[in-house]
Amino acid sequence: MHAITQHSFGGPEVLELTDVDRPQPLPSEVLVRVRAAGVNPVDAMVRSGAFPLLGEPPFVLGWDISGVVEEVVPGVTRFDVGDEVYGMAFFPRPGNAYAEYVAVPSRQLARKPRALDHAHAAALPLAGLTAWQSVVDAGEVQAGQRVLIHGGGGGVGHLAVQIAKARGAHVIATASGAKYDFVRGLGADEVIDYRTVDFTDAVTDADLVLDTVGGDYGRRSLRALRPGGLLVTVVDRADTELRQAAIEAGRRFAGVTVEPDHVGLQDMAELVDTGKLRPYVEHTLPLTDAAKAHHLIESGRTRGKIVLTV
């Protein structure tokens, strides 16, 4: 089968189309014919060596997939051959998503949302589960709460805005002025242009802040929270000093590392199919253009997601 592999760390040019053996599914797994693979910032960080999550090359990047079940190992009861599925394979271990076929544990997959094609479904798992596990699982956001989401136009942020809104929250998002209309269109009640407005002047009583940006945003966000409010970060999750600062300020802290979760995938699919959640895909490219996709995601200017079609 064809797959995008790399044999050294480096720029996007290290990604190359190669022929590799088709995987053989093990007990508890299904073989999926991949129709689309999502591209995430972590993919580029792993490729470059900045975040050597997979060890030394060679390896196949990617975790987000949407496709069709090709083979079911006896004993697996969740899917049949021909079912359309989507999910996040094996994260943080090798998911091998930039390929024509992937073998995946059945409980890391869910049925693809009916309302989405494969390209849009592949945009959802990693970023969507990150948002879901932050807003719903860690944040337990309830109707009427005030939620501030940093990076509301990004891959995780644009989904978090919609998930929080679907739960009845008053949603405030930071974004550049160029993304103002986009983020308002997602359902945000307020959008703060971080280039011209200090969000700590505009927000002081949030029940939850979700930080997808990092840097000094986490520490500054403590001032935007009400006493007892929760700071959720998907960037500085291991920052013990930030955790301590939150405690000393009378706020709570949660660092979230995304995990495979078929229940979360099923819940998001229901939101999609009821019209409350829609992943935005700015660029759809063929698998052979994986290097171009990485150039785009490293630009930092993408709205929503980038997807490779297979």
C-alpha positions, 0 to 999 in steps of 0.5 A: 500500500502507499503511505507517507513516511519519513526517514529523518527529522527535518522540514516538510520535504522529508515526507515522501510517498513510499510502498509499505506492507499493508497492516494485519489487524490483531485481536480487537482490531479492524482494518480500515480503508482510509479515505481521509486523514486529518493533519494536526500541529502535533504532526509537524512537531513530531516530523521536525523532531521538536517533539520526538513522540515516536522516537527516531524515524522511520515512521508514518505520521498521523492519527486522525482517520475516516474510512471504511471497515475492510476487515473485522477480526473475529471477536470484534462485535462493534462493526461490520465490513463496509461500515463507515468509521472515524477516530483517532488511532493509538495516540500518543503511539504511532497511528500511521494515519497517512496511509491507505490502510490502518489497523485500529482497535475497534474501541478507538473508532465510532461510526462516522457522522452521517452529515459529514463526508470523509474529509470533514469527519477526518478533521474531527477526532484529535482536535474534537476530542481535545475540545470535548475532553477539555470542555465536557470531561474536565470542565463539566460546562453547564448552561449559563456558565461563562466560558473563555476560549483562546484561539477560537479560530484554530483547530481545537478552538473552533470546535470548543466554541461550538461544543461549549455553545451546544451545552448552553454556555455564554462563549467568549473567544479570542481571535485575530480580527481577520477571524472575527466573523468566522468565530462569531459564525461558530456561535461565539457570543463575544469575540476579542481581538487579541491584537488590540484588546487585553482579554484580562480587561474584557473578561474577569468573571469566567467560569472556565478558560480554555487555553489552546495558545500557551506562552503567558496566556495561562498565567494571565487567564487566572485574572479572567476567572472568577474565584473558584473558576477553572483554567484548562490548558491543552498546552501547558498541562505539565506546568507545575508552577502554573498549577501552583499559581492557580491554587494560590489565586483561588482558582482551579487547574486542569491539564488535558492530554487528549486520549482515544475515546469512542464515547466522546466520538459518538457524542460528537457525531450526535452533535454533528448530525443534529446540526450543533457541531461542524468541523471547518476544513480550510484545505483539502489536499491529496495524500501526495501533497503531505509536505504542502499540508505541513507547510500550511499548518506551520504557517499558523494562519489556518482557519480550522483544519487541514485534511489529506484525502487518500 
